[in-house]
């Protein structure tokens, strides 16, 4: 039994093409080096999804691990060195489900002093109480294997990841930039919006983009102008006040261009509005038909706190069935948080992957900008003066990618919403 435990998860090494590139090699190696200064009473638990086997299609079987090690040699060499000093335990997630299906993986990982534990949940003791650790996929119907340990019992998430995520990385080389490889850094509910954003800012012909830009920027003003046009037909308001006024006249040639754009924009958006109404009705009818055939079930994006409810309820059921458990730890959802309830904690270890977060533009009706962020972190649990201490540490990291000038101007002064804060120290 260790006297202190460190927890991380969702490292996601591996995948096709650019997915093999690890953005945080230096930070993770430094983290492992610091752990190697500890003694044998320390344990590092990697709570699943260490590897991206689902994203890797170039090799099959246990050679997938060899391929990943080849691309991340520095990390594995440090894991081997750190594993000589402390205990390193690796659990199984959904993206590296193969680890639970072939005992050869256990042998291969042991060469790097990594102990593979294929149980869905593992338990550790601290100060007479217990820590319950699992990845979290077993209560996610989309990613839970129906017959755990069976290599052919694969959940729907496997086929989607294999087809779309790995495929996106392969095809990212054909884009204006390699943005498509970041598909796994986006909340699945935001992928359609993310695709539109990247098409506009990265793939759209530059002349077409700058031609559309003023129309999209002035869409709100155009809306007022269209409303004013309707009011003018009713004899209530003169829309020319918006198009021809002392301000626009004082701008000279620029004012003339602005009036022309507003007038043209009114015609364009009126036409779009008229076309969109019948198209929307057709879309609703097609969707209704697909619902009846159960081909296209209704889907509503749940707020993050609602999406986490199934995991919070899972933790509470573990607490009810196991009163000695003081901490429930899981990963899977990539959202780090700590919830304290009745002198117990529910912890999500987050992810070390880059996360793209949506930032709405400050001007006009243009696509949102997806801002790259990292939240590299670990949790540490130990006892002190007969109390259990939970420490949370974030490792600062700035993304290497830079937004385009247009993106930076459009979100001037805006940043992604601050994530849930986690106390640096929690005493149980």
Secondary structure, 3 states (H helix, E strand, C coil): CCCEEEEECCCCECCCHHHHCCCCHHHHHHHHHHHCCCCCCEEEEECCCCECCCCCCCCCCCHHHHHHHHHCHHHHHHHHHHHHHCEEEECCCCCCHHHHCCCHHHHHHHCCCCEECCCCEEEEEECCEEEEEECCHHHCCCCCCCCCCCCCCCCHHHHHHHHHHHHHHHHHHHCCCCHHHHHHHCCHHHHHHHHHHHHHHHHCCHHHHHHHHHHHHCHHHHHHHHHHHHHHHCCCCCCHHHHCCHHHHHCCHHHHHHHHHHHHHHHHHHHHHHHHHHHHHHHHHHHHHHHHCCCCCCCCCCCHHHHCHHHHHHHHHHHHHCCCEEEEEECCCCCCEEEEECCEEEEECCCCCCEEEEECCCCCCCCCEEEEECCEEEEEEEEECCEEEEEEEEECCCCCCCCCHHHHHHCCCCCCCCCCCCCCEEEC
